[in-house]
Amino acid sequence: MAQYRGQPVRYRRKGLLRLRLRQLLEDRKITPYGLAKFTGLSLNTIYRLTRPSGRFNLMRADTIERLCGALRITPSDLFDYKAPPPS
């Protein structure tokens, strides 16, 4: 268990954050290659962010800004959030 100043830290139940990039590209009929060329991100990065599960580990603010600028959306359109079920 994580500790802060010697005390155990209890985490709240986390919600589920998913990236909607795959659906956005399919709706707009944009290929990952085209998005990579337009944003300047590597094709490997685009493929990593378009996983069918929508899961991702780390995304820089610059990457979010580039994706939102290229697709003309806001960050809230780029992500789906599902609240945790009540306990």
N, C-alpha and C positions, 0 to 999 in steps of 0.2 A: 504494500500500500504506500502511496506517495506521502511524503511528509513535508510540512512547512514549519520552520522554526521548532522542530522537534515534536510537533503535534501531527497526528495522522489527519489526512485530508480525505473527506468523503465527497465523491463526485455525485452530482445530481444525475438523474437519468437523462441521457442525451437523446435528442431528436435525431432524425435521419435527414441529412443534407445530400442531395443528389444534383449532379450536373445535367442539364437538359440539352447539351450541345448536339448530341446525336439527333434528337428529334427536330431541333431547329434547322440543322443542315438538310435533313430529309424533307421538311416542309418547304424550304426555300430552294430545293434542288441544287445545292452547292456541294461540290466534292471536297473531301478533306484536302486534296492537293490544291484546289483553288483557294481555299481558306488559308492554307499555309503560305501561298504566294502573296496573298493580299495582306496578311497580318505580319509577315516576316518571321513567324514562328516556324520551327522545324516541323517537318512532316511527322516525325516520331512523336513530338509533343502533341500534335493534333490527334494522332491515332490513340495516344494514351488518354486523352481527354474525351474521346468518343467511344469509350468502352460501353458495351450494352448495359452493364449494371449501373452506369452513371457514377460509380465511386471514383474518388481521386484522393491522393495523399496530400499533396502540397501544390498550391497554385499561387504564384506571385500576383501582386496587385497590378503590375504591368501587363501580365497575361490577360487578366480579366478586362482591363481597359482596352487592350487591343481587340479582344473578341467582341466586346460590346460596341466598339467603334465600327468594326467591320460589318457586324450584323444589324447595327442601328437599333440596339435594345438597351435596356437598363440592366444592372446586375441582378435585380429581383426577377427579371424574366429569364435569366440564365440559370437560376437555381430553383430547385423544388425543396421545400422543407416540410417534413411530416413530423408533427409533434409526437412525443412519446405517449403511449397509452397511460391513462391514470392508474395509479397503483391502489 
